[in-house]
């Protein structure tokens, strides 16, 4: 069973995006490849910073995919 969480792109650092969720705040954000977010959400790179997303998390706690909020 998967869980859906609110997520937000804090900022982009090179080819990585820093993402916050209810489980990972700004002090310890998830790092996700920018290319993956663009591919999965369709949001252009230049619009990712500050974007609100939905993170789909597997039962094992892995980030399965991201969707537009």
N, C-alpha and C positions, 0 to 999 in steps of 0.2 A: 504494500500500500504506500502511495506517495503522499507527501504533504505539500501544500502550496503556501508560500510565504511572501509577504511584501518585501521587496528589495529595492535598493536605490543605488545608482552609480554615483559615487562620490567624486571621482576624478579619474583621468587617464594618465598613466605613467608609461610612456613608450608604447609598447604593444600590449600592455596589461591594463585592466580596469579594476579599480578598487570598489567593491560592492559591500553594502551593509544590509543586514537582515536582522530580525529580532534576536537571533543567536550570536551575531557578529557585529559589533558596533564600530564606530570610527577608530577606536583604539586598536582593533584587530580585524580589519576588513578581509573579506575573501578577495583573492586575486584571480581574475578570469581573463583569458585572452580576448582582446577587443574584437578580433576576427570572429570569434565564436558568438559574441553578443550581436554583432551586425548580422551574421548568418541566421541566428535563431529568432531575432526580434524584427529584423528588417529596418531597424533604426540606423541611420547613417552615423558614421564615426563622429562627425562634427556635432551631432545632437545627443550623444550618449551621456556626457557629463550632466548630472542632475536628473537623468531619466528615472522615472518610476517603473519598476518591473515586477513581475511575479516570478519567483524562483520555485521550480518544482524539485523537491528533494525526495530521494528514494528512501525506503525503509532503513537502508544501511547508512543514511545520512549523507549520501553523495548528491551533488548538484546535477540532476539529470538534464535540465534544460531551463531556458529563460523565455519568458513571453512578455509581450507588452501588457502593461497594467490596464 
